[in-house]
Amino acid sequence: MTEELVFYTNPMSRGRIARWMLEEIGQPYRTEYLTFGETMKAPEYLAVNPMGKVPAIRHGDTIVTECAAICAYLAETFPEKALAPRPDERARYYRWMFFAAGPLESAVTMKALGFEIPKERLRMAGCGGFGDVMNTLEKAVSASTYVAGERFTAADVYVGSHIAWGLGFGSIEKRQAFIDYFGRIKEREAYKRANALDDEAIKTMQAA
């Protein structure tokens, strides 16, 4: 029997990234919705993720947290969907997935919170300056159709989600390269299904 796949999330969180990935792999899964500061911090969920944050998945006895790790795990666990990298795609796949998880996430978060790294201390910050991050991200999505090459992979779910969020909320610059790249991935059926499920979940939670 196939091991149960459980998805812990809140529809107004980074869980939307994992939801998209789950819809891409097309495997049945059960969703458990958690609330900020309440069920996310309850002992039952802290046993899943001691950080008390979402998303997380449980696949049988295996627990995976962190969006990039969830995307990579699901891609490799369900290889029939061809979302994991081929040998010639691995370098770019891992490079840009970890770039988005590290420098991009850090730079965007600091900017949103109003933190600016003094120029004389930029070398101390792993993410460097915001402008450098934007320039590097632009190169990542401009070199080929998708971030790992000419084929859609799990790296596009992760990098693409950051760009989608950033364009929607103004946390990244509206460069044409970002708009064009997002335009290439937003028509995927899995992306549409994931958004519809989370949007409906928001309505349900707000009405409760």
C-alpha positions in Angstrom: 0.0 0.0 0.0 1.3 3.5 -0.8 2.4 5.5 2.2 0.1 8.3 3.2 1.1 11.8 2.2 0.0 14.5 4.6 0.4 18.2 3.9 0.5 20.7 6.8 -0.2 24.2 5.7 -2.0 27.5 6.0 -3.2 28.9 2.6 -1.8 32.4 3.5 1.8 31.1 3.8 4.7 29.7 1.9 2.6 26.5 2.0 1.3 27.6 -1.4 4.7 26.7 -2.8 4.4 23.1 -1.5 0.8 22.9 -2.6 1.9 23.7 -6.2 4.5 21.0 -6.0 2.0 18.5 -4.6 -0.3 19.2 -7.5 2.5 18.8 -10.0 3.3 15.3 -8.8 -0.4 14.3 -8.9 -0.3 11.9 -5.9 -3.2 11.8 -3.4 -2.6 13.7 -0.2 -4.4 14.8 2.9 -4.3 18.5 3.9 -4.2 19.6 7.5 -4.8 23.3 7.9 -3.1 25.1 10.8 -3.5 28.6 12.3 -0.8 31.0 13.1 0.3 31.2 16.7 -2.3 28.6 17.7 -2.3 25.1 16.2 1.1 25.8 14.6 2.6 26.1 18.1 0.6 23.3 19.6 2.6 20.3 20.9 1.1 18.0 18.2 2.5 20.1 15.4 5.8 20.9 17.1 6.4 17.2 17.1 6.3 17.5 13.3 8.2 20.8 12.9 9.8 22.1 16.1 10.0 25.5 14.3 6.2 25.7 14.5 6.1 26.9 10.9 4.4 25.6 7.7 4.6 24.0 5.3 5.7 20.5 6.2 4.8 17.1 4.7 4.7 13.6 6.2 5.2 10.8 3.9 4.7 7.6 5.8 7.2 8.0 8.7 9.3 10.6 6.8 8.9 14.3 7.7 10.2 17.0 5.4 10.1 20.8 6.2 11.4 23.8 4.2 9.8 24.6 0.9 12.9 23.9 -1.2 13.5 20.6 0.5 9.9 19.6 0.0 10.1 20.4 -3.7 13.3 18.4 -4.1 12.1 15.5 -2.1 8.8 15.1 -4.0 10.6 15.4 -7.3 13.0 12.6 -6.4 10.4 10.4 -4.7 8.0 10.5 -7.6 10.4 10.4 -10.6 7.7 9.4 -13.1 6.7 13.1 -13.2 10.2 14.0 -14.5 10.5 17.0 -12.2 13.9 16.1 -10.8 17.0 17.2 -12.7 18.6 15.1 -15.5 22.5 14.8 -15.1 23.1 17.8 -17.4 20.6 19.9 -15.5 21.8 19.2 -11.9 24.2 22.1 -11.6 21.7 24.8 -12.6 18.9 23.1 -10.8 20.6 23.0 -7.5 22.3 26.3 -8.0 19.2 28.3 -8.6 17.0 26.4 -6.1 19.5 27.1 -3.3 20.0 30.7 -4.5 16.3 31.3 -4.1 16.3 29.6 -0.7 19.3 31.6 0.5 20.2 35.0 -1.0 16.8 35.7 -2.7 14.7 34.9 0.4 17.1 36.8 2.7 17.4 39.9 0.6 13.7 40.2 -0.1 12.8 39.7 3.5 15.3 42.2 4.8 14.0 44.8 2.3 10.4 44.2 3.2 11.3 44.7 6.9 13.1 47.9 6.1 16.6 46.6 6.9 19.4 47.9 4.7 22.9 46.5 5.0 25.5 49.2 5.2 27.7 49.2 2.1 30.9 48.6 4.1 29.3 45.5 5.6 27.8 43.9 2.5 30.6 41.3 2.3 29.4 40.0 5.8 26.0 39.2 4.4 25.6 36.0 2.5 22.9 37.5 0.3 24.9 40.6 -0.6 23.0 43.7 -1.8 19.4 43.7 -3.0 20.4 45.0 -6.5 23.0 42.2 -6.9 20.4 39.6 -6.0 17.9 41.1 -8.6 20.6 41.2 -11.3 21.5 37.6 -10.6 17.9 36.4 -10.5 17.4 38.1 -13.9 20.3 36.1 -15.4 18.9 32.9 -13.9 15.5 33.3 -15.7 16.9 34.7 -18.9 19.5 32.2 -19.8 17.0 29.6 -21.0 13.3 28.8 -21.1 13.4 27.4 -17.5 15.9 27.8 -14.8 17.6 24.4 -15.3 17.4 24.5 -19.1 14.7 24.0 -21.6 12.5 21.7 -19.4 10.2 22.6 -16.5 11.5 21.1 -13.2 10.8 21.4 -9.5 13.3 24.3 -9.4 10.8 26.3 -11.4 8.1 25.6 -8.9 10.4 27.0 -6.2 12.0 29.9 -8.0 8.8 30.7 -9.9 6.8 30.9 -6.6 9.2 33.5 -5.3 8.9 35.5 -8.4 5.1 35.2 -8.5 4.8 36.3 -4.9 7.3 39.1 -5.4 5.6 40.5 -8.5 2.2 40.3 -6.8 3.2 42.0 -3.6 5.9 44.4 -5.0 8.7 42.8 -3.0 10.9 42.3 -6.2 11.4 44.6 -9.0 9.0 44.3 -11.9 11.6 43.6 -14.5 10.5 42.4 -17.9 12.6 39.2 -17.5 10.7 38.3 -14.4 7.3 39.0 -16.0 8.2 37.0 -19.1 9.4 34.0 -17.0 6.4 34.0 -14.8 4.2 34.2 -18.0 5.8 30.9 -19.1 4.9 29.0 -16.0 1.6 30.4 -14.7 -0.5 28.6 -17.2 0.4 25.2 -15.9 -2.7 23.3 -14.8 -1.1 22.3 -11.5 -0.4 25.9 -10.7 -4.0 26.8 -11.4 -5.3 23.9 -9.3 -3.1 24.8 -6.4 -4.1 28.4 -6.4 -7.8 27.5 -6.6 -7.5 25.1 -3.6 -5.7 27.6 -1.5 -8.0 30.5 -2.4 -11.0 28.4 -1.5 -9.4 27.4 1.8 -8.8 31.1 2.7 -12.5 31.8 2.2 -13.5 28.8 4.3 -11.1 29.7 7.1 -12.2 33.4 7.1 -15.9 32.3 7.3 -15.3 30.0 10.2 
